[in-house]
């Protein structure tokens, strides 16, 4: 009983008021609902633009209805996934109503850690494999090693993306299940090594190809975009501080919670909604076309770099939800809070 009172009030001396007991549940419902809506939004985006489904907007009448058989049913199914996800989120929170805000925050951060870990291994594996293929292609070794037909196919972006990159993405996700490191330290080292290789080959051997610079940009883009959520977790982002330092822990929690909601989560939703608004949008278009650079014999990873924007928005969305739950716990005075004056980046 004492432990329950401490979870509800943070002091262990007074029973929680009905309002104080309901607030954590409502905040948890909101957080898990945001995550569920994000998952459904991404699933519908894939089904609409990759699998040819009509989209939830057809059911809402926002776009003209299509004449294909079953299109209306598919549209209503896509739309119905949203309330289903909301109900599932609410049911999950009610089933675990005794769970503290900080515990949920840690669980959500753990989910995000896995996602970021898989993303880092993806850019590592794909970067190495695509750079090797690009080198073999520019030097004319692909037909010798793989035959004329396979050599020609590996020179096509759609073939390379489907049969080389996608299996490596799956391998990266599998690796992330067993690895316990985020991997960005090693990715940073690999990016520096790739840049050093350019310097050595250019000035010592007078050799440089477009894929070498593409590899550096590919790894640096992944490093900066994927590490953003981890930096948020470790309080490493630059904070424009006018009065925050002088606030009490309670009001620091309030500022962080409102900032996560009004500035963080809303910005991530804006990136996703604009970037995936249609087949010609800034994220969907390169992914659908397996877009490549116009440098000739460069790497075929430009479409993945467009996808980095989506991964950035998703990972930051998840982390902002986690951060918001932890901030509300700070505002309530729940035990176990972190010292927000200690930064990972000095």
N, C-alpha and C positions, 0 to 999 in steps of 0.2 A: 504494500500500500504506500509506503514511504517513497519507494522508487517511482511509483506511478505519479505521486504528487510532484516529485522533482521534475519528471518529464513534462508535466503540464505547466508548472509555474516557474521552474528554474530555481526555486529557493528551497523547497522541501518543508516549508514552515506553514504555508497556508494553502487551502484547497483552491483549485482554479475556478474562476467564474465561468458560467456557461459560454460567454463570449470568448474568453481566453481559450476554452477547450475547442471551440468550433473553428477558430482562425487557422490553426495548423492544418486541419482537414481541408478547409477551403483553399488554402495556399497550395497544398499538395495536389488537390484536384486540378487547380489551374495549371500547375507545372506539368503534370502528366498529360493533361488534355492538349497542351501546346505540343508536347512531343508526339502524341498520337496523331494530331492533325498534320504535323510535319511529315510523318511517315506516310499517311494516306495521300497527302499532296504529292509526294515524290512518286509513290506507286501509281497514282492516276496519271501523272506526267509521263511516266514510262509507258503505261498502257495506251495512252492517247497518241503519243508521237512516235513510238517505236512499234507498237502492235496494232495501230489503226483503229482503236476504240474511239467512239464519238466524243467522249469527255463529259464531265459533270455539267459544264455550262450549257450543253444541249438540253439536258433535263430541266434546267432553270429557264430555258427559253432565251438565253442571252445570245445565242447564235442560231442560225437557221437549222432546222432539223434535217438530217440526212435520210435518204430513202432506202438504205441498205436494210435487209431483213434483220430484225433483232437489234438494230441500232438504238432504238428508244429504250429497250430493256437494259442494254449495256450502259447507257447514259445514266439511267436511274440507279443501276447497281453502283456505278462510280460515285454518284451523289450520296447514296445510302451508306457508303463506307464511312463518311464523316460522322453522322450520328452514332453509328455502331462503334467507332473508335472512341467517341466521347463517353458512351455508356460503359465501354470496357475500362476506360481510365477511371471513371467514377467508381465502378465496381471494385477495381483493384485497390483504390485508396480506402474504400469503406471496409474491405476485407482485411486490410492491414492498418486499421485506424489507430492502433496503439504505437505505430512506428513514429519516431521523432523526425523532425524536419532535417536535422543534420544527418541522420542515417539515410534518408532518401537522397539528400544532396551527395553523399558519398557513393551511393549506388549509381546515380546518374553520371557522376564523374567517372566511375569505373567503366560504364558503357562507352563514354566518350573516349576514354583512354584506349580502349580496344579499337575503336574506329580510327583514331589518329595513328595508332601503331600499324594497323593494316595499310593506311594511306602512305606512311613512310616506307614500308617495305615494298609497296606497289611502285613508287617512283624509283626506288633503288633497283629492283629487279627489271622493270621495264626500261629504265635508263641504260643499264649495262647491256641488256639484250639488244635493244634497238641500236645502240651505238656500235655494237659488234656487227650487226647486220648491215648497217649503213657503211661501215668501213669495208666490209666484204663486197658490197655493191659498188662503191666508188672505185675500188681497185679491180673489179671484174672477176672476183673469186666466187660469186654466188652460183653461176652456171657450172663451174668446175666442181664445186662441193656438193651441190644439191640437184644438178641437172638443169636443162634449159627451162622446162616448164615451171619448176619450183623457183628457180632464180627469177623468172619473170613475175611470178605471183608475189614473191617477197618484195618486189619493187612497187606493189600496189598498196595504197594506204588501207583500203578496206580489208584486204586479205591479211595484211600484217596486224592490223588492229584486232581482227576477229580471232585469228588462229595463233597469234603470238602474244599480244598484249593481254587479252581477256583471260587466257589460262594463267598468266603470271599474276593477274589481279587475284584470281582464286588461290594461287599458291601463297600470295602475300597475306590473304585473310587467314589461311591455314597456319602460316608462320606466326601470325599475331596471336593465335590461340595458345601457343606454347611459349612465346617470348615474353619476358617480363620487363623489357625496356621499351621506351617510346621510340628510340632509334634516331632521333633528330641529331644527337651528338655525332653519331657515325655518318649520317647524311651530310652534315656540315663539313666533316673531314673529307668525305668523298668529293664534295663540290670544290673544296680547296685543291685537292689532288688533281681533279680534272682541269682546273684553271692552270695549275703548275705544269701539267702535261702540255697544254697549249704553248706555254712560254718555252719549254724545253724543245719541243718539236719545231716551233717556228724559228727560234734563234740559233739552235744548234744544227738542225737538219733541214731547215727551210721547207718544212712540211706543215700544212694546215688545211683542214677540210671543214666544211660548214657544219657537219654533225658534231664536231668537237665543241663549238660555241653553243650549239643547241643543247648539248648535254649539260653544260654549266647553267644555262638559263632554266632548263627543266628542273634541275636539282635545287637551284636557289629559289625558284618559285614555290616548289613544294615545301622547302624549309621555312620560308617566311609565312606562307599561308597556313600551313598545318600546325606550326608551333604557336599560333596566336591563341588558341584555346588553352594550351598548357601555360602560356605566359599569363593569361587571365587567372588561371587557377593559382598560380604562384605569386600573384600580385606584382607582376613584372611590367605591366603596361604603364606608360607615363600618365600620371593623374594630374590634371590642372587643378591645383589646390589653392583655393582662396580662403576657405574657412574650415575645411574638412579636418585638418590636424587638431584643431581645438575642440572638436565635437566629442561628446561622450560615446562610449561603445554603442549605446542604444541608438543614438541619432546617426552614427556612422552606418549602422545596420539599415536604418531607414533610407539614407541617401543611396546606399548600394542597392537596396531592393528596388527603389524607384528608378534608379539609373539602369538597372538590368532590364526592367520592364519597358520603360519609355524610350530608352536610347538603344539598348542592346538587342532585345528580342524583336522590337519593331524594325530595326535596321536589317536584321537577318531575314525577316519575312519580306522586306522590300527587295532585297537582293534576289531571293528565290522567286518571288512573284514576277518581277521584271525580267529576270534572266531566263525564265522558263515560260514566258507568256504565250509563246507560239513557236511554230517550227522554225521561224526565222529569227528568234530571239538570240541574245548574245551567248547563252549557255547551250541551248538546244541545237542551234544551227551547226556549230562546229562538231558537236558529238554525232549528230545524224549523218553528216557528210564525211566523217573521219578527216577533217580538214588538216592540211599540211602547210608548211611554209613554202615560199616560192624561191627558195635558195637552191633548188635543183637536187643535190644529193645530200640533203640534210636529214635529220631524224623525223620520223612520222609521229610526233607526239603533241603537235599543236592542239589537236582536239582534246587531249587529256588536260592540257593546261587551261582550257576553257572550263573543263569540269572541276578544276581546282577551286574555282569561284564557288561552285555549289558545295564542295566539301568544306570550304572555309565557312560559308554561311551556316551549314548544318552543324558543324562542330562547335562554332561559336554559339549557335542557338541552344544546343544542349548544355554547354557550359554556363551560359547566362541563366538558364533555368536552375541549374545546380547552385550557382552563385546567389540567385534570388532566394532560394530556400534557406541557404545558410545565412543570408543577410536578415531575413525575417526572424530566424532563430536568434540572431544577435539583438535585434530590436526587442524581442520578447525577454531577453536575458537568460535564454536557455544555456545550460552548462556545455562546456566543450568547444567554445568559440576560439577562432584563431586570432593572433595578433596582427591586425591589418596594417600596423605601422612597420612591420618587417617585410621587406621586399626581396624578391629573388634577384632582381637586377639592381645593383647599387650605382 
